[in-house]
Amino acid sequence: MDIAVVGAGHVGLVTGACFADLGHRVLMMDNDAKRIAQLRRNQMPFYEPGLEELVARGVREKRLRFTTSMKEAVKGSAILFIAVGTPQKTNGEADLTYVEAVARSISLHLDGYRLVVEKSTVPVQTGQWVAHTIRTYLKKKHAFDVASNPEFLREGTAIADFMKPDRVVLGVESQRAKELLMRLYKPLGAPILVTDISSAELIKHASNSFLSMKISFINAVAQVCERCGADVAQVAEGMGLDGRIGRSFLNAGVGFGGFCFPKDLDAFIKISEQLGYDFDLLKAVRGINEYQKRSFIEKIRSALWVVKGKQIGVLGLAFKPNTDDMRYAPSLDVIRSLLEEGAKVCVFDPQAMQEASHLLPGAKLCKDAYEVARGSDCLAILTEWNEFKELDFARIKKLMRQPLVIDGRNIYDPSRMRALGYRYLGVGRKQKEPLRRN
């Protein structure tokens, strides 16, 4: 099948490379000429495990090509996926400028039937506007369909998520669109849910908001644990054994980040308001997430007494492991706050150092965790990279000015850390004495 994917970002590039690997002829279109030139040289614009090899194979086998021409993308495809960015406006709404521009551009080059598929995360009823826009700007009357096919790709595991999905959601309004997409996705062998377009659009926002809610719930439980001497890890384990609840996304920490959860949460709140419903539950989810970051900063303050003039080492900058993405990462709020208070902050992340050089100009960039630890009064863990779980803490203790670890992802065993001679503070982990509020 001939496919065009408009937008070579995290979603679009993974989608296009995976479809090519399944045997389809894929044309990746992006109006960023620099990005397209990079991809033609097999240089990835972001880090995603396995993506470089997947793209190289698609190009080598002549199933994956790149262009900046929308005309070429429209005329050379049967299905067009819109996978452009929908950044957040200051009021929380999704900015649909790029989606609208793509729809207009498609209409100008349409020369026969095409299936236009929303892949970007968009507010409900966007499909109606895409169809309206194409009809409005069509030069000649041609048949087309619009469908919604929300993505559920997690950064760091995006290729596996595409190839072995929990489900494929297809929002369609015609039998022709349904048959095309069913044929496209059938080889994956995944459950396929066919809905109307509005329901498909809502599934994405509802899913991400629900997962955000689980994270904020366990973080709120962690606050209670710290005040009564309980251990949130044990509480989460007990909750997770209930099949109705499940253990996933019940890991207490410094809060969620990334481009999807915060943006989609805000967008769903705004969508609900526009439809006449005040989604107070999601506002509380957002508030807990912000509180969690402030609480972690306060942990550092309390442990050090005075932050100004102290050296604080930070391990982990990306919002999650296996990505270089620092958008909305909790590390940004934590580090910027510490720098404002006069601390010297040394940082390391296995993949996000280039991003950090732009986003954290006041921090010292280090080559590894051991350079971060040298001379530090405190070591703060903000991303749960596997390599941080295997550090030589006997060596680190000798490098630090004082053996203090504040673990924002609960990746270490408190008893083991204390046996090694560390003052160890996790999030909601059992302390020797319950923490009392002043």
C-alpha positions in Angstrom: 0.0 0.0 0.0 1.2 3.6 -0.7 1.3 5.6 2.5 2.3 9.2 3.2 3.0 10.4 6.7 3.0 14.1 7.2 5.2 15.1 10.2 8.5 13.5 10.9 8.4 13.9 14.7 8.3 11.2 17.4 5.0 9.8 16.3 5.2 10.3 12.5 8.7 9.0 12.0 8.1 5.8 14.1 4.8 5.3 12.4 6.3 5.7 8.9 9.4 3.5 9.6 7.2 0.7 11.1 4.8 0.7 8.2 7.7 0.5 5.8 9.1 -2.5 7.8 5.7 -4.2 7.4 6.2 -4.0 3.6 4.4 -0.8 2.6 5.8 2.0 0.5 6.0 5.0 2.8 6.8 8.6 1.9 7.7 10.8 5.0 6.8 14.4 4.4 7.9 17.3 6.6 8.3 21.0 5.8 11.5 21.2 7.9 14.1 20.9 5.1 16.9 20.5 7.7 15.2 17.5 9.3 14.5 15.8 6.0 18.1 16.3 5.0 19.2 14.7 8.3 16.9 11.7 7.7 18.3 11.2 4.2 21.7 10.9 5.8 20.2 8.5 8.4 20.7 11.0 11.2 17.9 10.7 13.7 16.4 14.0 15.0 15.8 12.4 18.5 16.7 9.3 20.4 14.4 6.3 20.2 15.9 2.8 20.7 16.1 0.8 17.5 14.8 3.6 15.3 18.0 4.4 13.5 18.3 0.8 12.3 14.6 0.6 11.3 14.9 3.7 9.2 18.1 2.6 7.6 16.5 -0.8 6.7 13.5 0.9 5.1 15.7 3.2 3.0 18.0 0.4 2.0 15.1 -1.7 0.8 13.5 1.3 -1.0 10.3 1.3 1.0 11.0 4.5 2.9 11.6 7.9 1.3 11.6 11.5 2.5 10.3 14.7 1.0 9.4 18.3 1.8 6.7 18.4 -1.0 3.1 18.1 0.1 2.1 17.7 -3.6 4.3 14.6 -3.9 2.9 13.2 -0.6 -0.7 13.6 -1.7 -0.3 12.4 -5.3 1.9 9.4 -4.3 -0.3 7.9 -1.6 -3.7 6.2 -1.0 -3.6 7.0 2.7 -2.3 10.2 4.3 -1.5 10.2 8.0 -1.4 13.6 9.7 1.2 13.4 12.5 2.1 17.0 13.0 2.6 18.7 16.4 -0.3 20.0 18.4 1.5 22.2 21.0 -0.2 23.6 24.0 -1.5 27.1 24.0 -1.1 29.3 27.1 -4.8 28.6 28.0 -4.3 24.8 27.9 -5.9 24.3 24.5 -4.2 22.3 21.8 -2.9 24.5 19.0 -4.3 23.0 15.8 -2.6 25.4 13.4 -0.4 22.7 11.8 -3.3 20.3 11.5 -5.4 22.9 9.7 -2.5 23.9 7.4 -2.0 20.2 6.4 -5.7 19.8 5.7 -5.7 22.9 3.5 -2.6 21.7 1.7 -4.1 18.3 1.0 -7.2 19.8 -0.5 -5.1 21.9 -3.0 -3.4 18.7 -4.4 -6.2 16.2 -4.2 -6.7 14.5 -7.6 -8.8 11.5 -6.6 -10.0 9.5 -3.6 -7.7 9.7 -0.5 -8.2 8.5 3.1 -6.9 11.2 5.5 -6.1 9.9 8.9 -5.6 11.9 12.1 -2.6 10.4 13.9 -1.8 13.5 16.0 -3.4 13.8 19.4 -6.3 16.2 18.8 -9.4 17.4 20.6 -12.7 15.8 20.0 -14.5 17.0 16.8 -11.2 17.9 15.1 -12.1 15.3 12.4 -15.2 17.2 11.5 -13.1 20.4 11.1 -10.5 18.5 9.0 -13.2 17.3 6.6 -14.8 20.7 6.5 -11.4 22.4 5.7 -10.7 19.9 2.9 -14.1 20.4 1.3 -13.8 24.2 1.6 -10.5 24.5 -0.2 -10.9 21.7 -2.8 -10.1 22.9 -6.3 -12.1 20.1 -7.9 -14.7 17.8 -6.5 -13.0 14.6 -5.4 -14.1 12.0 -2.9 -12.2 11.6 0.3 -12.7 10.2 3.8 -11.3 11.4 7.2 -10.6 8.9 10.0 -9.1 9.0 13.4 -6.3 6.5 14.4 -4.9 7.7 17.8 -1.4 6.7 18.7 -0.4 4.9 21.9 3.4 5.0 21.5 5.5 5.4 24.6 8.8 7.1 24.1 11.6 4.5 24.7 9.4 1.6 23.6 7.7 3.2 20.6 8.7 0.6 18.0 7.5 -2.4 20.2 4.3 -0.4 21.0 3.6 -0.1 17.3 4.4 -3.6 16.3 2.7 -5.3 19.3 0.0 -2.9 20.4 -2.5 -3.6 23.1 -5.2 -2.3 20.7 -5.7 -0.4 17.5 -8.4 2.2 17.5 -10.1 3.2 14.2 -12.5 6.0 14.2 -14.3 5.9 10.8 -17.5 7.2 9.1 -17.5 5.0 5.9 -17.2 1.4 5.0 -14.4 2.2 2.5 -12.3 3.9 5.2 -12.9 1.0 7.6 -11.8 -1.6 5.1 -8.6 0.2 4.1 -7.5 0.6 7.7 -8.5 -2.9 8.7 -6.4 -4.2 5.9 -3.5 -2.0 6.9 -3.5 -3.1 10.5 -4.6 -6.7 10.2 -0.9 -8.1 10.0 -0.3 -6.8 13.6 -2.7 -9.4 15.0 -3.9 -6.9 17.6 -7.5 -6.3 18.8 -9.0 -3.7 16.6 -11.7 -1.4 18.0 -13.8 0.4 15.4 -15.7 3.5 16.6 -17.0 6.8 15.3 -14.4 9.5 14.9 -15.4 11.5 18.0 -15.1 8.4 20.3 -11.7 7.6 18.8 -10.5 11.1 19.5 -11.7 11.0 23.1 -10.1 7.6 23.7 -6.6 9.0 23.5 -7.2 11.9 25.9 -9.2 9.8 28.3 -6.5 7.1 28.4 -3.6 9.5 29.1 -5.7 11.4 31.7 -6.6 8.2 33.5 -2.9 7.1 33.6 -2.0 10.5 34.9 -4.6 10.1 37.6 -3.1 6.8 38.7 0.3 8.4 39.1 -1.1 11.3 41.0 -3.1 9.0 43.2 -0.1 7.0 44.3 1.9 10.2 44.8 -0.9 11.5 47.1 -0.8 8.2 48.9 3.0 8.7 49.2 2.5 12.0 51.0 0.2 10.2 53.5 2.8 7.4 54.0 5.5 10.0 54.8 3.4 11.5 57.5 2.5 8.2 59.2 5.5 6.0 58.7 4.1 3.6 56.1 5.9 2.6 52.9 4.3 3.5 49.6 6.1 0.6 47.8 4.3 -1.9 50.0 1.0 -0.1 49.7 1.3 0.0 45.9 2.1 -3.7 45.9 -0.9 -4.5 47.9 -3.1 -2.4 45.7 -1.7 -3.8 42.5 -2.6 -7.4 43.4 -6.2 -6.4 43.0 -7.0 -7.3 39.4 -9.4 -4.3 39.1 -6.5 -1.9 39.9 -3.3 -3.5 38.5 0.3 -2.6 39.5 1.3 -0.4 36.5 1.5 3.3 36.9 1.5 3.0 40.7 5.1 4.1 41.2 5.4 7.0 43.5 8.0 9.7 42.5 8.7 13.3 41.8 5.8 13.5 39.3 5.1 12.8 35.6 6.4 14.8 32.7 7.0 14.4 29.0 5.1 16.0 26.1 2.0 13.7 26.3 0.6 13.5 29.8 0.8 17.1 31.0 -0.4 18.5 27.6 -3.2 15.9 27.1 -4.4 16.4 30.7 -4.6 20.2 30.2 -6.3 19.7 26.8 -8.9 17.3 28.2 -9.7 19.8 31.0 -10.1 22.5 28.4 -12.2 20.3 26.1 -14.5 19.4 28.9 -14.9 23.1 29.9 -15.8 24.0 26.3 -18.4 21.3 26.3 -19.9 22.6 29.5 -18.4 20.2 32.1 -16.0 21.2 34.8 -13.6 18.2 35.2 -12.5 18.9 38.7 -11.0 15.5 39.1 -8.4 16.2 36.4 -7.6 19.6 37.9 -6.7 17.8 41.2 -4.5 15.3 39.2 -2.6 18.3 37.8 -2.4 20.0 41.1 -0.9 16.9 42.8 1.7 16.6 40.1 2.8 20.2 40.6 2.8 19.7 44.4 5.0 16.6 44.1 7.8 18.6 42.4 7.6 21.3 45.1 7.7 18.6 47.8 10.8 17.0 46.3 12.6 20.4 46.3 11.5 20.9 49.9 13.1 17.5 50.8 16.4 18.7 49.5 16.1 22.0 51.4 15.2 20.2 54.6 18.0 17.6 54.3 20.7 20.3 53.6 19.4 23.0 55.9 20.9 25.7 53.6 20.9 25.1 49.8 22.9 28.2 48.9 26.5 27.4 48.2 26.0 23.6 48.3 26.8 21.3 45.4 23.9 19.1 44.4 24.4 16.3 41.9 21.4 15.3 39.7 21.2 11.9 38.0 18.6 11.8 35.2 17.2 14.7 33.2 14.9 13.1 30.6 11.3 12.8 31.7 11.7 9.0 31.6 14.4 6.4 30.7 15.3 5.5 27.1 14.6 8.9 25.6 16.4 12.2 25.3 13.1 14.1 25.7 13.1 16.8 28.4 9.8 18.4 27.6 7.9 19.1 30.8 10.5 16.9 32.7 10.4 17.3 36.5 14.1 17.8 36.4 13.7 21.3 34.8 11.6 22.6 37.7 13.8 21.0 40.3 17.2 22.1 38.9 16.0 25.7 38.0 14.7 26.1 41.6 18.0 24.9 43.1 20.0 27.2 40.8 17.8 30.2 41.8 18.6 29.5 45.4 22.3 29.7 44.8 23.2 26.0 44.6 25.9 24.6 42.3 24.1 21.9 40.3 26.0 19.1 38.5 24.0 16.9 36.1 24.2 13.8 34.0 21.8 11.8 31.8 22.7 9.0 29.4 20.9 10.6 26.5 19.7 14.1 27.3 22.9 16.0 27.7 22.6 17.9 24.4 19.1 19.0 25.4 20.3 20.0 28.8 23.0 22.3 27.3 20.2 24.4 25.9 17.6 24.1 28.7 19.9 24.3 31.7 22.6 26.9 31.0 23.4 27.3 34.7 24.1 23.6 35.4 27.5 21.9 35.1 27.3 19.0 32.6 29.2 16.0 33.7 30.5 12.9 31.7 29.1 10.3 34.1 27.5 9.7 37.5 30.8 9.6 39.3 31.8 13.1 38.1 28.4 14.3 39.3 29.0 12.8 42.8 32.5 14.3 43.2 32.3 17.0 45.9 28.5 16.9 46.1 26.5 17.4 49.3 23.5 15.6 47.9 22.7 13.2 45.1 19.2 13.6 43.6 17.8 10.9 41.4 15.2 12.2 38.9 15.1 9.5 36.1 15.1 5.8 36.7 17.7 4.8 34.1 18.8 1.2 34.5 22.5 2.1 34.6 21.8 4.2 37.8 20.5 1.1 39.5 24.0 -0.5 39.1 26.2 2.3 40.4 29.1 1.5 42.7 27.8 3.3 45.8 30.9 2.4 47.9 32.9 4.4 45.3 30.3 7.2 45.2 30.4 7.6 49.0 34.1 8.3 48.9 33.6 11.0 46.2 30.7 12.9 47.9 31.2 15.6 50.5 28.4 14.0 52.5 26.6 10.7 51.8 23.1 11.9 51.1 20.8 10.4 48.4 17.3 11.8 47.7 15.7 9.3 45.4 12.9 10.9 43.3 12.1 7.6 41.6 12.4 5.1 44.5 14.9 2.9 42.5 17.1 2.0 45.5 16.4 -0.2 48.6 16.3 2.1 51.6 17.8 -0.6 54.0 20.7 -1.3 51.7 21.5 2.3 51.2 21.5 2.9 54.9 23.6 -0.1 55.5 26.1 1.4 53.1 26.2 4.5 55.3 24.0 6.8 53.4 21.3 9.2 54.6 18.5 8.0 52.2 15.2 9.7 51.5 12.8 8.3 48.9 9.3 9.3 48.0 6.8 7.8 50.5 9.3 5.3 51.7 9.4 4.2 55.4 11.7 6.4 57.5 13.2 5.5 60.8 10.8 8.1 62.3 7.6 9.4 60.6 8.2 12.8 59.1 6.2 15.4 61.0 4.9 18.6 59.5 6.1 21.8 61.3 
